[in-house]
Amino acid sequence: MANPFENLDPRPVILQVVPALETGGAERTTVDVARAVVAAGGRAIVASRGGRMVPELAVCGAEHADMAVHSKNPVVMGLNVERLARLIEREGIGLVHARSRAPAWSALAAARRANVPFVTTYHSRVHEKPRLKVFYNSVMVRGDAVIANSNYTAANIRRVHAPEDGRIFTVPRGIDIEAYATVTPSRIEALARRWGIGENPGTVFVHAARLTRWKGQTVAIEAARLLVARGMEDFMLLIVGDAQGRDAYAGELEAAIAEAGLGARVRLAGHGEDMAAAYALCDAVLSPSIEPEPFGRTAVEAQAASRPVIVSDAGGQQETVIEGRTGFRVPPGDAEALADAMAKLMAMGREARAAMGAAGHENARTHYSVEAMCGATLEIYARLIARNRAGGPGTR
C-alpha cells in the first residue's frame, strides 16, 4: 500500500482529540491511527484526559498530551481552546482530528485560530432531537472532512445535518484481524479459569459490550430464560463489559439473573481485558443492541475471531453481518427471536458453526482490516494538508 505522506515534506504532525483513552471503539481507533501516522513517517499526538490505553501510544512511538478535553464545562472548554491552540503552535501540528463532541468544540476553535485543517469522525449515534442536542452534535459535521464509520451513519448525517456531500467520507472501523485470529491456548485456559468455566459448559455465548441498557444485556438474559424454559439448558452466557460507573444497572442485571434462576447459566464477567481470548473461548457472540449501532465493532471482532454472531437487524450491523452466512440478524429488543437464533446455533453443531465462523473471518479480513481504515484516513489527512500548504482553505 502506498504511503499517503510520501509527497508531504516535511512529514505532518497529526493531533487527535478524544475524551479519554480507557476503552471503546473510538479509543481503539485513535490508537490504531496514531500508530499508522508514525509508521508513515509522521508524528502523532493524542490529547485526552488519559486512561489505561495511554501506554500503547508510547509503544507505537506516539505522544500523549494530558488535557481535560472531556469536560462539558464552558469555562474548561474555553481554557481548552487556549491549551490546544498553544499545543498546535508549539508542536507544528498540521491537522486536528476530533473524535467526540465536547472536545470537538474546543478543537474546532483552536484549529480555526491556527488555520489548520479540522477533521471529525462521527463514532456515535446521530440524534434527531431535541433541537439543542442536534446543535450541540453539529460540531461533528463542521470539519473539512467528516468521517462516518458506516454507510448507516453517513446517511443519518446527511438527513439530520445536511452538510455538503463532498465533505463526507465513509471509513468503516478497522480491526487488527490477526490479533483476533491467533490466540494461544494458555490465554484461553487462563480466562476459562478466571471465569470459572468448567470442562463441559455446553454452547458458550459471549455478550461483549459495556454495561449500558441500549446494548441489550436485559434482552440476552431474557433470551437465556426462554431457552431454559424450552428445556435447552446446555449453554452458558457470559456478559462481558465494564459497568463504567453504572453500578445500579449492573445490580439490576444481577437481580434479573437471580430472579430467573440462571445463576448456573448466566454471569457477569466484568471488563474484558483480553477480548481475543474471550472470543476464542466461546462458540458464538451476541450483540443484540436495542438501538441501532452506528457501526458495531463487536460483530466485526467476533467474525475476525472466526465466531458466528447474532446481532440486531439495525444500523451498521446490517452492513457487517451477512444473514445466514456469517451469523444471524434478529429484530432489536426481541428476546424470543434472539432465543430462536441462539437455539439454531446450538443445534448446528461444531462443524457448521466453524464453517460460519470461517465465512465471518473472510468477511472481516476483506472489508474491515485496520490497514484499510488507517490507509483511507491518512489519505484524507494528506489531501487536506497538501491543500492547506498550497494556500487553499484550511478550515471552515
C-alpha positions, 0 to 999 in steps of 0.5 A: 500500500502506498504511503499517503505522506510520501509527497508531504515534506516535511512529514505532518504532525497529526493531533487527535482529540478524544475524551479519554483513552480507557476503552471503546471503539473510538479509543481503539481507533485513535490508537490504531491511527496514531500508530499508522501516522508514525509508521508513515513517517509522521508524528502523532499526538493524542490529547485526552484526559488519559486512561489505561490505553495511554501506554500503547501510544508510547509503544507505537512511538506516539505522544500523549498530551494530558488535557481535560478535553472531556469536560462539558464545562464552558469555562474548561472548554474555553481554557481548552481552546487556549491549551490546544491552540498553544499545543498546535503552535508549539508542536507544528501540528498540521491537522486536528482530528476530533473524535467526540463532541465536547472536545470537538468544540474546543478543537474546532476553535483552536484549529480555526485560530491556527488555520489548520485543517479540522477533521471529525469522525462521527463514532456515535449515534446521530440524534434527531432531537431535541433541537439543542442536542442536534446543535450541540452534535453539529460540531461533528459535521463542521470539519473539512472532512467528516468521517462516518464509520458506516454507510448507516451513519453517513446517511443519518448525517446527511438527513439530520445535518445536511452538510455538503456531500463532498465533505463526507467520507465513509471509513468503516472501523478497522480491526487488527484481524490477526490479533483476533485470529491467533490466540494461544491456548494458555490465554484461553485456559487462563480466562476459562479459569478466571471465569470459572468455566468448567470442562463441559459448559455446553454452547458458550455465548459471549455478550461483549459490550459495556454495561449500558441498557441500549446494548441489550444485556436485559434482552440476552438474559431474557433470551437465556430464560426462554431457552431454559424454559424450552428445556435447552439448558446446555449453554452458558452466557457470559456478559462481558463489559465494564459497568463504567460507573453504572453500578445500579444497572449492573445490580439490576442485571444481577437481580434479573439473573437471580430472579430467573434462576440462571445463576448456573447459566448466566454471569457477569464477567466484568471488563474484558481485558483480553477480548481475543481470548474471550472470543476464542473461548466461546462458540458464538457472540451476541450483540443484540443492541436495542438501538441501532449501532452506528457501526458495531465493532463487536460483530466485526471482532467476533467474525475476525475471531472466526465466531458466528454472531447474532446481532440486531437487524439495525444500523451498521450491523446490517452492513457487517453481518451477512444473514445466514452466512456469517451469523444471524440478524434478529429484530432489536429488543426481541428476546424470543427471536434472539432465543430462536437464533441462539437455539439454531446455533446450538443445534448446528453443531461444531462443524457448521458453526466453524464453517460460519465462523470461517465465512465471518473471518473472510468477511472481516479480513476483506472489508474491515482490516485496520490497514484499510481504515488507517490507509483511507484516513491518512489519505484524507489527512494528506489531501487536506494538508497538501491543500492547506500548504498550497494556500487553499482553505484550511478550515471552515 
